Amino acid sequence: MAEGAVVDGVRADEETVGAADRIAAGLRRKVASGELPLGSWLRQSAIAEEFGTSRTPVREAIQALTATGVAELIPNRGARIRVPTVREIQDGYRVRAELEGLAASIAARYATQHQIEQLREAERLFETAVADVVAGEEGLEEGRQRWTRANDRFHDIILDAARNRTLSAALEWLHLTLPRNLTWNELSRDPRLMQTNVAQHSAIREAIERGDAGAAREAVIAHVMSSAEVVSIGLGDQS
């Protein structure tokens, strides 16, 4: 089919752009959730099969991810999800700590009772997921999925309570280059770190529940920077 040809009133190149956007969005979600780990190679044929498209929109999607720093091109090898440097980890987590700290301080002022109850439930699910992994009652992959869902839920509720779209957009971008799942990769090596993570969530929830904006902000900053430390050490050991 010629480029730009019209089929059923839709230009072929418009269909390609739409497919590329859909693929890029799907890959971003996989990166943010940890389903597509940092350093993963982006195989065009496999991605095309997964999304039911040709390779053309896949190439465009990968180019879009590369342009935003989510992916990188390696000469003679292809594209992969970019692995940040230790310095980028430290800088990124510092920004994330301040942004999430701001969200928590706003949430402490404006969270509804329903949101507080949701936060308690997310905290409970998080604690249960960690307990099962520490006790050896669940495999690491199943544990990762449960931990990720509960962790994302906890932080997303706080962000929802803050009701600030600009803040949400900024954090969404950060989570593409520094997925929360990075923390799991390191915490899962040490049960004590996982249990500390649970205690940090409790401190955050308690501060928000009692409406203490300053304490909520400080608890989140301490939580995020603690994650930055363990992730930085882990990446440093691998370099």
Secondary structure as GFF3:
##gff-version 3
##sequence-region A 1 239
A	DSSP	beta_strand	6	7	.	.	.	ID=ss1
A	DSSP	beta_strand	10	11	.	.	.	ID=ss2
A	DSSP	alpha_helix	12	33	.	.	.	ID=ss3
A	DSSP	alpha_helix	44	51	.	.	.	ID=ss4
A	DSSP	alpha_helix	55	67	.	.	.	ID=ss5
A	DSSP	beta_strand	71	74	.	.	.	ID=ss6
A	DSSP	beta_strand	78	81	.	.	.	ID=ss7
A	DSSP	alpha_helix	86	110	.	.	.	ID=ss8
A	DSSP	alpha_helix	113	134	.	.	.	ID=ss9
A	DSSP	alpha_helix	140	162	.	.	.	ID=ss10
A	DSSP	alpha_helix	165	177	.	.	.	ID=ss11
A	DSSP	alpha_helix	181	187	.	.	.	ID=ss12
A	DSSP	alpha_helix	191	209	.	.	.	ID=ss13
A	DSSP	alpha_helix	213	238	.	.	.	ID=ss14
###
